Amino acid sequence: MEPIRYYSTNRNSRLKGIKPFRNRVNFPNALIMGQAPDGGLFMPERLPSLSFREIAELKSKPYREAALAVGKRFWEDCVPGDVLEDIIREAYNFEIPLERVYDRKYVMRLDRGPTASFKDFAARLMSRLMSYLRGPHSHLNVLVATSGDTGSAIGEAFKGVEGIDVYILYPAREVSARQKKQLDTIGENVRALMVDGKFDDCQNMVKRAFLDEDLSALNLTSANSINIGRILPQTIYYIWGYAQVAEAGEEAVISVPSGNFGNAFGCELARRMGLPLHRLLMPTNENNEFSQFLSRGIYHKIDPSRKCLSNAMNVGHPSNLARFFDIYGGNVDKEGKVHAVPDLDLMRKRIFSVSVSDEETKKTIVEAYKKHGLLLEPHGAVGWRGLEKFLEEEGDFPLCISIETAHPAKFPDEIEELLGIHPPVPPSLRGLEERSGEPLTMPNNYRAFKSFLQSNLRSAD
Ligand SMILES: *Cc1c(COP(=O)(O)O)cnc(C)c1O
């Protein structure tokens, strides 16, 4: 088979100031580049496919087998099978509960990785692929700016991974004590830099470093959520989860609580690889720009984004919307301007999106627990409520899976207030107090950051 190549969502852009990137690159390049030089996002020019039989054969099989079946099809040209097997075994060493709620309605919990969020799935595979694909003798340096949770997911995913160091910049006064402890104490090849500034300052320093020619020899790279390496691994759990509960090629409804739409885009790709999906549900919190777009056909980003309980989904213009537009034949830019309208009829047929208010989110946490003994945190509650709304509007559908993206123990105060219980703490979130480690402190000043990078980073093994 020809290797899969990746193109830029801006390849046909006629915007001033953008030189469209018309090349197609292979996976290792797309992975290390992170983003196309024209600011577009990388997209696979074709997708591998799995037959009904191949999917059905994953029933009762460990997750690793699904990961290998999918992974081989994406990376057979660049990662040998035995290497991929090792990578997958190392990356996926935690459980994935698939909980029956009632009838054939399920919740799949993607919250048992080291940072108790679904982001662990993609980050852990991506880090190891980067390590293997980084090229002989080169050493990569990942820079991440974080306002909290993404930084620890990336940091933990790269911890101990060969040939890569990670530098996490976080704003000194904008992360919680718990998040700070999580970031400061990862250790090994992961350093926390506490910046005397705001999140935007951290992000600007990182962005400037990527563009700084003086630093081009340092092999700087990013691991943020627009990297295609963060998307492809997110096709696997839909296929695996479906195979566990489906019968003979039947269709399923899957609900993915959505913020930047990377998780949902994994599901969209899985559909195009052969997953029999009746409808992809993409409920959001009060940031309802997408459900408004589906109903009206006009897109308005929400700026500034609305602050909701499900804080990892407070996104007023989802970064992966560009991928959804592209795959449905449209184009939208980083600012939220639409240059080509996607096939709306097809989108509406395949995707359902509703906005779930904070009020409803809380009510859902209470009612799901009372009615079904189902314990949800705010993100998963948006997913579950989205499913309920779909079933109310369209009538019952036999097989449904709703995704829980974080562990309830990450929201002890909300859960206690609403349910009067203390959610059980998974092993990954225990023992934080015993961990030790100090951050480096960094003034809010690019020159200081640059000179830190120049004197501390290595670019060869
Ligand atoms: C990041 C995140 C989301 C949103 O996922 P997207 O891929 O950005 O749509 C939802 N829930 C949790 C807990 C998250 O951390």
The ligand as a Gaussian input file, in Angstrom:
#p B3LYP/6-31G(d) Opt

LIG

0 1
 C      -10.228000      18.346000      26.499000
 C      -11.437000      17.838000      27.176000
 C      -12.707000      17.792000      26.541000
 C      -12.932000      18.344000      25.167000
 O      -12.361000      17.556000      24.167000
 P      -12.157000      18.164000      22.701000
 O      -11.384000      17.151000      21.974000
 O      -11.395000      19.449000      22.902000
 O      -13.506000      18.405000      22.152000
 C      -13.764000      17.232000      27.214000
 N      -13.633000      16.763000      28.460000
 C      -12.450000      16.805000      29.118000
 C      -12.371000      16.294000      30.506000
 C      -11.313000      17.334000      28.499000
 O      -10.147000      17.371000      29.163000

